[in-house]
């Protein structure tokens, strides 16, 4: 009778004990946020912003560190998160905004399915730009479309490279890409040293690292890769505005679609649903924490947030494209 009573009580208490144990999973843990580029730049800054603030919104207040894992335009980091990292919610990544598009375009370096990365939430959408150093021969939009130029880039197998290639193919530009530079900071320094004429980067990355250069007109921002002009760049045309026909606009529209992802946080595949819920809830709480908001403002990091659920849908929608448009876009990714 006593043994039977013990079994009944244990069965009744076990769900509550298991729930309590799950809620305290992060207690005493050290979590990692992977940064897919080298130190410096907006990815790094946003990752460190989250690492300073997310832990206190998780039960157990885990320690969170950042780990830079640059290479192949962010593919090395995403492959690691998908195939190697623990699938328990302790390893997260500020994913490169092009990670879903890279899969769509058939980047041979990727070894993941973008749909299976659980989304935690977005910090900021992004607008990328093409800039040239003030001392380079390329000073105007007309120069960019008529004069040979070189730009620093991380990899030739990534969205920024596809955009440049499309400009060469459809707009008549003659821009040679020089790969091997790991971050926006390196792109600007390469142009300043005369190794290249310019580079392509997010505008927020340039604003954070080289606001003085922008104010002093040392960087000529000639094109923005966006569907609509960013409020901060009202006089700079989008690449869609330069397109000469609807077919070309469709191609460029797909190539700028990753701006919706922006600077977003993802977990490893198969993270337990209850733990994913904890991470999403903690992320949402962090976004409205006055300490976090003040930290973001102090770091000059603007916010344009999106929930994990909405971000997950955005990734799925990005991979749902017509065969005709996809075929045209793949031509520039080859």
C-alpha positions in Angstrom: 0.0 0.0 0.0 2.8 2.4 0.9 4.7 1.7 -2.3 1.6 2.2 -4.3 0.9 5.5 -2.6 4.5 6.6 -3.3 4.1 5.8 -7.0 0.8 7.7 -7.2 2.3 10.8 -5.4 5.4 10.7 -7.6 3.2 10.5 -10.8 1.3 13.5 -9.6 4.3 15.6 -8.6 6.5 14.7 -11.6 5.0 17.2 -14.1 5.4 20.0 -11.7 9.0 19.0 -10.9 9.9 18.6 -14.5 8.5 22.0 -15.3 10.4 23.6 -12.5 13.6 21.9 -13.6 13.0 23.1 -17.2 12.4 26.7 -16.0 15.8 26.6 -14.2 17.7 25.1 -17.1 19.8 28.2 -17.8 20.8 28.6 -14.1 24.6 28.3 -13.8 25.0 28.0 -17.6 27.3 30.0 -19.8 25.6 30.8 -23.1 27.3 31.8 -26.3 26.2 34.3 -29.0 28.1 33.7 -32.2 29.0 36.6 -34.3 29.4 35.6 -38.0 32.0 38.3 -38.8 35.2 39.6 -37.1 35.3 42.2 -34.3 33.8 45.5 -35.2 30.8 46.3 -37.2 27.1 46.2 -36.5 26.7 42.4 -36.1 29.4 42.4 -33.4 27.8 45.5 -31.7 24.3 44.0 -31.6 25.6 40.7 -30.3 27.4 42.3 -27.5 24.3 44.5 -26.7 22.2 41.3 -26.3 24.9 39.5 -24.3 24.9 42.3 -21.8 21.2 42.3 -21.3 19.4 39.0 -22.2 20.7 36.9 -19.3 18.8 38.8 -16.6 15.5 38.0 -18.3 16.1 34.3 -18.2 15.5 32.3 -15.0 18.8 31.6 -13.4 20.5 34.7 -14.9 23.0 32.8 -17.1 26.3 34.3 -18.2 26.3 35.2 -21.9 29.5 35.6 -23.9 30.2 36.4 -27.5 32.3 34.5 -29.9 33.4 35.8 -33.3 33.4 33.2 -36.1 34.1 35.0 -39.3 34.5 33.5 -42.8 32.7 32.8 -46.1 30.3 35.7 -45.6 28.9 34.2 -42.4 28.4 30.7 -43.8 31.0 29.2 -41.5 29.1 30.4 -38.4 25.7 29.3 -39.7 27.1 25.8 -40.7 28.5 25.6 -37.2 25.2 26.5 -35.5 23.3 24.0 -37.6 25.7 21.0 -37.5 28.0 21.3 -34.4 26.6 23.6 -31.7 24.6 22.2 -28.8 20.9 22.0 -29.6 19.8 23.0 -26.1 19.3 26.8 -26.4 22.7 27.7 -25.0 24.2 28.6 -28.3 22.6 31.4 -30.3 23.7 33.5 -33.4 23.2 37.0 -34.7 22.6 35.4 -38.2 23.8 37.1 -41.3 20.8 38.7 -43.0 21.5 36.8 -46.2 21.5 33.3 -44.6 18.1 32.3 -46.1 18.8 33.9 -49.5 22.1 32.0 -49.7 20.2 28.8 -49.6 17.7 30.0 -52.2 20.5 30.9 -54.5 22.2 27.5 -54.1 25.5 28.7 -52.4 27.6 25.5 -52.5 29.2 26.3 -49.2 26.1 26.1 -47.0 25.2 23.0 -45.1 21.9 23.9 -43.5 18.2 24.4 -44.0 17.3 28.0 -43.1 13.8 27.0 -42.2 15.0 24.9 -39.3 16.8 27.7 -37.4 14.4 28.7 -34.6 14.0 32.5 -34.6 14.3 34.3 -31.3 13.6 37.8 -32.5 14.8 40.8 -34.6 16.7 43.8 -33.3 16.9 45.8 -36.6 16.1 45.6 -40.2 18.9 46.8 -42.5 19.8 48.9 -45.5 23.0 48.1 -47.3 24.9 50.6 -49.4 27.7 50.8 -52.0 30.3 53.4 -51.0 33.5 54.7 -52.6 36.5 56.5 -51.0 36.5 60.2 -51.8 40.0 60.0 -53.4 39.0 57.2 -55.8 38.1 57.9 -59.5 34.5 57.0 -58.7 32.8 60.1 -57.2 29.3 60.1 -58.8 26.6 57.8 -59.8 27.6 58.3 -63.5 31.2 57.4 -62.6 30.1 54.2 -61.0 28.2 53.2 -64.1 30.9 54.1 -66.6 34.3 53.7 -64.9 36.1 50.5 -63.8 36.3 50.2 -60.0 37.2 47.7 -57.3 35.3 47.0 -54.1 36.3 45.1 -50.9 34.1 42.1 -50.1 34.1 39.2 -47.7 33.3 36.4 -50.2 32.2 36.1 -53.9 29.6 33.6 -52.8 27.3 35.9 -50.8 24.4 38.3 -51.4 26.6 41.5 -51.6 28.6 39.9 -54.3 25.4 38.9 -56.2 24.2 42.5 -56.1 27.5 43.7 -57.6 27.4 41.1 -60.2 23.8 42.0 -61.1 24.9 45.7 -61.4 27.6 44.6 -63.9 25.2 42.4 -65.8 22.1 44.6 -66.0 23.3 48.2 -65.4 26.5 48.2 -67.3 28.8 48.8 -64.3 32.3 47.4 -64.3 33.1 46.6 -60.7 35.7 44.1 -59.7 35.3 42.4 -56.3 38.3 41.8 -54.1 37.3 39.1 -51.6 39.0 38.2 -48.2 38.1 41.2 -46.1 36.2 40.1 -43.0 34.1 43.1 -41.9 32.8 46.6 -42.8 35.7 48.1 -40.9 38.1 46.3 -43.1 36.3 47.4 -46.3 36.6 51.0 -45.4 40.3 50.7 -44.3 41.1 48.9 -47.6 39.6 51.8 -49.5 41.5 54.3 -47.4 44.8 52.5 -48.0 44.1 52.5 -51.7 43.8 48.7 -51.9 40.3 49.2 -53.4 38.0 52.0 -54.5 35.3 51.2 -52.1 33.1 48.5 -50.6 29.5 47.5 -49.7 28.2 47.4 -46.2 25.1 48.1 -44.1 24.5 51.8 -43.5 24.2 51.2 -39.8 27.6 49.5 -39.8 29.2 52.5 -41.5 27.4 55.0 -39.3 28.6 53.2 -36.2 32.2 52.8 -37.2 32.8 55.8 -39.5 30.3 58.5 -38.7 33.0 61.1 -39.1 34.0 59.9 -42.5 30.4 60.1 -43.6 29.9 63.6 -42.2 33.2 64.8 -43.8 32.2 63.3 -47.2 35.2 60.9 -47.2 32.8 58.1 -48.1 30.6 58.7 -51.2 27.5 56.6 -50.7 26.1 56.2 -54.2 23.5 53.4 -54.1 21.4 51.8 -51.4 20.3 48.2 -51.7 16.7 48.4 -50.5 13.2 48.3 -51.9 12.6 51.9 -50.7 14.9 54.8 -49.8 16.0 54.7 -46.2 14.9 57.8 -44.2 18.6 58.4 -43.3 19.5 58.4 -47.1 16.7 60.4 -48.8 18.9 61.6 -51.7 20.6 58.3 -52.5 18.8 56.1 -55.1 18.0 52.5 -54.6 19.3 49.9 -57.0 15.7 49.2 -58.0 15.5 52.8 -59.2 18.4 52.2 -61.5 16.8 49.2 -63.2 15.8 49.7 -66.8 12.9 47.2 -67.0 10.5 45.2 -64.8 12.5 42.0 -65.2 15.6 43.6 -63.8 13.6 45.2 -61.0 12.3 41.8 -60.0 15.9 40.5 -59.8 17.0 43.3 -57.6 13.9 43.1 -55.5 14.8 39.6 -54.6 18.4 40.5 -54.0 17.5 43.1 -51.4 14.8 41.0 -49.6 17.2 39.9 -46.8 16.9 43.4 -45.3 13.8 42.0 -43.6 16.0 39.7 -41.6 18.4 42.5 -40.6 20.1 41.9 -37.2 18.2 38.9 -35.8 18.9 36.3 -33.2 18.4 32.5 -33.9 19.0 29.3 -32.0 20.3 25.9 -33.2 17.8 23.5 -34.8 15.7 21.2 -32.6 16.0 23.5 -29.6 13.3 22.1 -27.2 10.0 24.0 -27.7 9.7 25.0 -24.1 13.2 26.4 -24.0 12.6 28.2 -27.3 9.6 29.8 -25.6 11.7 30.9 -22.7 14.2 32.5 -25.1 11.6 34.3 -27.1 9.9 35.6 -23.9 13.2 36.8 -22.4 14.0 38.5 -25.7 10.7 40.3 -25.7 11.1 41.4 -22.1 14.6 42.6 -22.8 13.4 44.9 -25.7 11.1 46.9 -23.3 13.6 47.0 -20.4 14.6 50.6 -19.9 18.2 49.5 -19.1 18.4 47.8 -22.4 16.9 50.7 -24.3 19.3 53.1 -22.7 22.2 50.8 -23.5 21.1 50.7 -27.2 20.9 54.4 -27.3 24.2 54.9 -25.6 25.8 52.5 -28.1 24.0 54.3 -31.0 22.3 51.1 -32.1 18.8 51.8 -33.5 16.0 49.3 -33.0 13.3 48.1 -35.3 12.1 44.9 -33.7 10.1 41.9 -34.7 8.9 38.9 -32.8 10.4 35.4 -33.2 7.1 34.1 -34.6 6.9 36.9 -37.2 10.6 36.5 -38.1 10.2 32.7 -38.6 7.4 33.5 -41.1 9.6 36.1 -42.9 12.3 33.4 -43.5 9.7 31.0 -44.8 8.3 33.6 -47.2 11.7 34.5 -48.5 12.2 30.9 -49.6 8.8 30.9 -51.4 9.6 32.5 -54.7 8.4 31.8 -58.3 10.6 29.5 -60.4 10.9 32.2 -63.1 12.3 34.9 -60.7 14.5 32.3 -59.0 16.0 31.2 -62.4 16.9 34.8 -63.2 18.4 35.5 -59.8 20.5 32.3 -59.9 22.1 33.6 -63.1 23.8 36.3 -61.1 24.8 33.9 -58.3 26.8 31.6 -60.5 
